[in-house]
Amino acid sequence: MKRFRRLLDRLLFRDRGIIPTKKLLYLFLALSGALFLISFLFFSWILLGLAIVAVLGLTLFDLFYSPNRKDLEVHRDVPDELERFETELITITLENKSIFPCYVRIEDDLPQSFQASYPTRFLLQPGKGELEYSVKPSVRGKYHPNKIYIRYHSQLGLWEKQITMPYEQEIKVIPNLSETKRYLESAQSFLLHEGIKTRRLKSGQGEFANIRNYVVGDDPRKINWRQSAKLQEVMTNNDEPEHGKYVTILIDCGRLMGAELKSGNRLERTIEAAITLAACALDNGDHVSVVAFAKDIEMTIPAGKGLDHLNTILRGIYDLEVQASESNYAMAFQHAQRIQTRRSMMILFTDVYSLTHESHSFYFLKQLRRKHLVLLTGIEDELLHRTIEQEPTTIYRAMQKSTAQEQYLAFNRMKLVWSRQGITLIESKEDKLAVSTISHYIDALNRGLIG
């Protein structure tokens, strides 16, 4: 049975084999056409035999003047981390131990979520050569490609040899960090660009942090005229609240977080927003801890400070996946209280619509609110809002609109009830989740509500 499978693999070129190229096919068609036309004038077995021998000799010559399979070695060089939806370069190093040059095509054993752009062909001289191809992953996680497929032919190019080189390597795809980088470059510009103005500190409050460019929304009374005259642009003093607060980020990985959005699912966007929020808090000098949960606790990262701690958070949550089970909020809240005994701001990323329908979660949140500042944040239901905004042109569409409005009014009523208990609940568009959450965090920080 094993011999039969090996023979089948050889015939289907799954592992190794020799494949005729288009050039050999064109040569065969041209020779056949020439012999066919000549046969109208005269027919000679000798001429036919010479033609066949010439073609066979040419093909054997082509096979002989190309490297053997054992003469090729391969090495894959991949960046330590690939960002989701970001184009990266992967380098393939080939070593040709023979004396014959050859043209090479490669294809890597990458998952379907990777968009790869391979070079058409590459001339490999005796010795080492490198080729690069671009790749764009779309799904986070840890992957283990274990093969590299190679096809190569001689400069004559009548036959193409195919080999499969075993080469297992771990590739990590982390969340997209574009929002995090934008925030770290300029926090105030990042928030104002999204149309959100954060509450500024009252004059005389907070610590002097630095001098930066003046942006719309800053207090004109804090303009530093000396530096403005020196640099020929408007500069302002930047005051920040007292540092050293505690922030606990809870990430829901339950079934409802798998709802598909325009770019990924809810969990994908949540993780990216959570990383940006963590970068903001760590950049402010605060302590950040992270808890991911579904039916059970999936991951816990103890509180730490400094931007170096951001790498710890990134390594801990980059491969989180949506679980098929419902989320156990009570267990998550109790676990968060155990790991964070000091007063902190607890920010839960979840499906806010489903959470408002769970009365037992409300009970545990009220218990949590006695010691911690609680913020619940999630992505708005785009389908629900689209249904509310649609024109009731038919009875069916009118019923849809009415039902959607009723659901949204019920959600707002529960939101008001929770707000009266000191539990803030916000919903945002998927591309504004990080900005709106950071805005509420900074507002709470400026008002002295944390710690």
C-alpha positions in Angstrom: 0.0 0.0 0.0 2.8 2.4 0.9 4.6 1.7 -2.5 1.3 2.4 -4.3 1.0 5.7 -2.5 4.6 6.7 -3.3 4.0 5.8 -7.0 0.8 7.8 -7.0 2.6 10.8 -5.5 5.3 10.5 -8.2 2.7 10.4 -11.0 0.8 13.4 -9.6 4.1 15.3 -8.9 3.2 15.8 -5.3 6.7 15.3 -4.1 9.1 15.1 -7.0 8.9 14.5 -10.7 9.8 15.7 -14.2 7.4 17.9 -16.1 7.5 18.8 -19.8 7.5 22.6 -20.3 5.6 24.6 -22.9 8.9 25.0 -24.9 9.0 21.2 -25.3 5.4 21.1 -26.4 6.0 23.8 -29.0 9.0 22.0 -30.2 7.0 18.8 -30.6 4.2 20.5 -32.5 6.6 22.3 -34.8 8.5 19.1 -35.6 5.3 17.2 -36.2 4.0 19.9 -38.5 7.2 20.0 -40.5 7.2 16.2 -40.9 3.6 16.3 -41.9 4.2 18.8 -44.6 7.3 17.0 -45.8 5.4 13.7 -46.0 3.3 15.2 -48.9 6.6 15.5 -51.0 8.2 12.3 -49.9 8.2 9.9 -46.9 11.4 8.5 -45.4 11.7 6.3 -42.4 15.3 7.3 -42.0 14.3 11.0 -41.7 11.6 10.2 -39.2 14.1 8.2 -37.1 16.7 10.9 -37.2 14.1 13.5 -36.1 13.0 11.2 -33.1 16.7 10.6 -32.2 17.4 14.3 -32.4 14.5 15.2 -30.1 15.4 12.5 -27.6 19.0 13.5 -27.6 18.1 17.2 -27.0 15.8 16.3 -24.1 18.5 14.0 -22.5 21.0 16.8 -22.9 18.6 19.2 -21.2 18.1 16.8 -18.3 21.8 16.2 -17.9 22.8 19.9 -17.9 20.5 20.8 -14.9 21.3 20.2 -11.2 20.3 17.0 -9.4 17.8 17.2 -6.6 20.6 16.6 -4.0 22.5 19.6 -5.4 19.9 22.1 -4.1 19.5 23.4 -0.5 17.1 25.9 0.7 16.7 28.3 3.7 13.7 30.5 4.6 14.3 33.8 6.4 11.1 35.2 8.0 10.7 38.3 10.2 10.1 37.4 13.9 6.6 38.8 13.7 4.2 39.6 10.8 1.5 42.1 11.3 -2.0 41.4 10.1 -2.9 43.2 6.8 0.7 44.5 6.5 2.9 43.4 3.6 6.2 41.9 4.6 9.1 40.3 2.7 10.2 36.7 3.1 13.7 35.8 1.8 14.5 32.3 0.4 18.2 31.5 0.1 19.0 28.7 -2.4 22.4 27.0 -2.7 23.3 25.3 -6.0 26.1 22.8 -5.4 26.4 21.8 -9.0 28.3 23.5 -11.9 25.1 24.1 -13.9 23.0 27.2 -13.7 19.2 26.8 -13.7 16.0 28.8 -13.6 14.0 28.4 -10.4 10.4 28.9 -9.3 9.3 28.5 -5.7 6.1 28.3 -3.8 5.9 28.2 -0.1 3.7 26.0 2.1 1.7 28.9 3.5 -1.9 28.8 4.8 -4.7 30.2 2.6 -5.0 33.3 4.8 -1.7 34.5 3.4 -1.6 36.5 0.2 1.7 35.7 -1.4 3.3 37.2 -4.5 6.0 34.9 -5.9 8.5 35.9 -8.5 7.9 34.3 -11.9 11.4 32.8 -12.2 14.9 33.3 -10.8 18.3 32.5 -12.4 20.3 30.5 -9.9 24.0 30.4 -10.7 26.4 27.8 -9.0 26.7 28.9 -5.4 24.2 30.8 -3.3 21.4 33.1 -4.5 18.5 34.9 -2.8 15.0 35.7 -3.9 12.3 37.6 -2.1 8.5 37.4 -2.2 5.9 39.6 -0.5 3.3 38.1 1.8 0.2 39.7 3.5 -1.4 37.7 6.3 -5.0 38.3 7.2 -5.6 36.1 10.2 -3.6 36.3 13.5 -2.1 33.2 15.0 0.8 30.8 15.0 1.6 28.9 11.9 4.0 26.1 11.0 4.7 25.8 7.3 6.8 22.7 6.8 7.6 22.5 3.1 9.0 24.6 0.2 8.0 23.6 -3.3 10.7 24.1 -6.0 10.6 23.8 -9.8 13.7 24.4 -11.8 15.0 23.8 -15.4 18.2 24.3 -17.3 18.8 27.3 -19.6 17.4 25.2 -22.5 14.2 24.7 -20.6 12.6 21.6 -22.2 12.0 19.7 -18.9 11.2 21.1 -15.5 12.1 19.2 -12.3 9.9 19.5 -9.2 11.1 18.8 -5.7 9.6 19.3 -2.2 12.0 20.4 0.4 11.1 19.8 4.0 11.5 23.0 6.0 9.4 23.5 9.1 9.4 26.9 10.7 7.2 28.9 13.1 5.6 32.1 11.8 3.8 34.4 14.2 1.1 36.8 12.9 0.4 39.5 15.4 -2.5 42.1 15.4 -2.2 45.1 13.2 -0.4 47.9 15.2 -1.0 50.8 12.9 -3.4 52.5 15.4 -0.9 51.9 18.2 1.9 53.4 16.2 -0.2 56.4 15.3 -1.1 57.0 18.9 2.6 56.7 20.1 3.6 59.2 17.4 1.2 61.9 18.5 -1.5 61.1 21.1 -3.4 64.4 20.8 -3.4 64.4 17.0 -4.6 60.8 17.0 -7.6 61.6 19.1 -8.5 64.9 17.4 -8.1 63.3 14.0 -11.0 61.1 14.9 -13.2 64.0 15.9 -12.9 63.4 19.7 -11.7 66.2 22.0 -10.4 64.9 25.3 -11.1 66.9 28.5 -8.1 69.1 29.4 -6.8 69.5 32.9 -7.8 72.6 34.8 -5.1 75.2 35.0 -2.5 74.4 37.7 -3.5 70.7 37.9 -1.3 67.8 36.9 2.4 67.5 36.3 4.4 69.3 33.6 5.4 66.6 31.1 6.9 68.3 28.0 6.5 71.0 25.3 4.8 70.0 22.1 3.1 71.4 19.0 -0.1 73.3 19.6 -3.2 71.5 18.2 -6.8 72.5 17.9 -8.5 72.0 21.3 -5.5 72.9 23.5 -5.8 75.6 26.2 -4.4 78.9 24.6 -3.3 80.0 28.1 -0.7 77.2 28.1 1.1 78.4 25.0 4.8 78.6 25.6 5.6 81.9 23.9 9.4 81.6 24.4 9.6 78.3 22.6 7.1 79.5 20.0 9.3 82.5 19.1 12.5 80.3 19.1 11.1 77.6 16.8 8.8 79.8 14.7 5.7 77.6 15.4 3.2 77.6 18.1 4.2 75.4 21.1 2.3 74.6 24.2 3.1 73.2 27.7 1.8 69.7 28.1 0.5 68.8 31.6 -0.4 65.2 32.5 -2.2 63.7 35.5 -0.3 61.9 38.2 1.1 58.6 37.0 1.1 55.2 38.5 -2.6 54.3 38.2 -3.8 50.7 37.5 -5.7 49.6 34.4 -7.2 46.1 34.0 -8.2 45.1 30.4 -10.7 42.2 30.1 -11.1 40.6 26.7 -14.2 38.5 25.9 -13.4 35.6 23.7 -16.8 34.0 23.7 -19.0 32.8 20.9 -20.5 36.2 20.1 -17.1 37.8 19.5 -16.8 35.7 16.3 -19.3 37.9 14.4 -17.8 39.0 11.1 -17.1 42.6 10.4 -15.7 44.5 7.4 -12.1 43.5 8.3 -12.0 40.4 10.5 -14.3 39.6 13.4 -15.1 41.4 16.6 -12.3 39.7 18.5 -9.7 40.9 15.9 -10.8 44.5 16.2 -11.0 44.2 20.0 -7.5 42.9 20.4 -6.1 45.7 18.2 -8.0 48.3 20.3 -6.9 46.6 23.5 -3.2 46.9 22.5 -3.6 50.5 21.6 -5.3 51.2 24.9 -2.5 49.3 26.7 0.1 51.4 24.8 -1.7 54.6 25.9 -1.8 53.6 29.6 1.8 52.3 29.6 3.0 55.5 27.9 1.3 57.5 30.6 3.2 55.6 33.3 0.3 53.4 34.5 0.2 49.7 35.4 -1.7 47.5 32.9 -2.9 43.9 33.4 -4.9 41.8 30.9 -7.4 39.0 31.3 -8.8 37.0 28.4 -11.8 34.7 29.1 -14.6 32.7 27.6 -16.1 29.7 29.5 -12.7 29.6 31.3 -9.9 32.0 31.8 -7.9 31.8 28.6 -4.9 34.0 29.6 -3.7 36.3 32.4 -1.0 38.9 32.2 -0.1 40.4 35.6 0.2 44.2 36.0 3.3 45.8 34.7 4.5 49.2 33.6 6.7 50.7 30.9 6.5 50.2 27.1 8.5 47.0 27.5 5.5 45.5 29.1 3.6 46.1 25.9 5.7 43.3 24.3 4.6 41.0 27.1 1.0 41.8 26.4 1.4 41.4 22.7 3.0 38.0 23.1 0.2 36.9 25.4 -2.8 37.9 23.3 -1.7 37.7 19.7 -3.0 34.1 19.2 -6.3 34.4 21.1 -9.1 32.7 19.3 -12.9 32.8 19.4 -14.3 30.0 21.6 -17.4 28.1 20.8 -18.8 28.5 24.3 -20.7 31.2 26.0 -18.7 33.7 28.2 -18.7 33.3 31.9 -18.7 36.9 33.1 -19.0 36.2 36.8 -15.9 34.0 36.8 -14.0 36.7 34.8 -14.9 39.5 37.2 -14.0 37.4 40.3 -10.7 36.5 38.7 -9.9 40.1 37.8 -10.6 41.1 41.5 -8.2 38.4 42.7 -5.3 39.6 40.5 -6.0 43.3 41.0 -6.5 44.1 44.7 -5.9 47.8 44.3 -8.5 50.2 42.9 -8.2 50.3 39.2 -10.1 51.1 36.0 -11.5 47.9 34.6 -12.3 48.0 30.9 -14.2 45.1 29.5 -14.3 44.6 25.7 -17.3 42.5 24.9 -20.6 42.3 23.0 -22.4 45.1 24.9 -25.9 44.2 23.5 -25.9 40.6 24.8 -24.3 41.7 28.1 -27.2 44.1 29.0 -29.6 41.1 28.8 -27.8 39.2 31.6 -29.1 40.2 35.0 -26.6 38.0 36.9 -23.7 39.9 35.1 -25.3 43.2 36.3 -25.2 41.9 39.9 -21.5 41.1 39.7 -20.7 44.4 38.0 -22.3 46.3 40.8 -20.1 44.3 43.3 -17.1 45.2 41.1 -18.1 48.9 41.0 -17.7 49.2 44.7 -14.0 49.1 44.5 -13.1 49.7 40.8 -14.1 52.1 38.0 -15.9 50.0 35.4 -16.1 50.7 31.6 -17.8 48.4 29.2 -17.0 48.9 25.5 -17.9 47.1 22.3 -18.6 47.5 18.6 -22.0 48.7 17.6 -24.4 46.4 15.7 -24.0 47.8 12.2 -26.9 45.7 10.9 -29.2 47.0 13.6 -28.3 50.7 12.9 -28.7 50.1 9.1 -32.2 48.6 9.7 -33.2 51.6 11.8 -32.1 54.0 9.1 -33.8 52.2 6.2 -36.9 53.7 4.6 -40.1 51.7 5.3 -41.1 51.3 1.7 -42.9 48.0 2.3 -44.9 46.5 5.2 -42.1 44.0 5.8 -39.4 46.7 5.9 -41.6 48.8 8.2 -41.9 45.8 10.6 -38.1 45.3 10.4 -37.5 49.0 11.2 -40.0 49.0 14.1 -38.4 45.9 15.7 -34.9 47.3 15.3 -36.0 50.6 16.9 -37.6 48.7 19.8 -34.4 46.7 20.4 -32.3 49.8 20.3 -34.6 51.7 22.7 -34.5 48.7 25.1 -30.7 48.7 24.9 -30.6 52.5 25.7 -32.9 52.0 28.7 -30.6 49.3 30.1 -27.6 51.5 29.4 -29.2 54.3 31.4 -30.0 51.9 34.3 -26.4 50.7 34.4 -25.1 54.3 34.2 -27.0 55.2 37.3 -25.1 52.4 39.1 -21.8 54.0 38.0 -21.2 51.5 35.1 -20.3 53.3 31.9 -21.3 51.5 28.7 -20.2 52.7 25.2 -20.6 51.3 21.7 -18.4 52.4 18.8 -17.9 51.8 15.1 -15.3 49.1 14.5 -12.7 51.6 13.3 -13.4 54.0 16.2 -13.3 51.4 19.1 -9.7 52.2 20.2 -10.2 56.0 19.9 -13.5 56.1 21.9 -12.1 53.8 24.6 -8.9 55.8 25.0 -10.9 59.0 25.2 -13.0 57.7 28.1 -9.8 56.4 29.8 -8.1 59.8 29.5 -11.2 61.6 30.7 -11.4 59.4 33.8 -7.7 60.0 34.4 -8.0 63.8 34.1 -11.0 63.9 36.4 -9.1 61.9 39.0 -11.5 58.9 39.1 -8.8 56.2 39.0 -7.1 55.6 42.3 
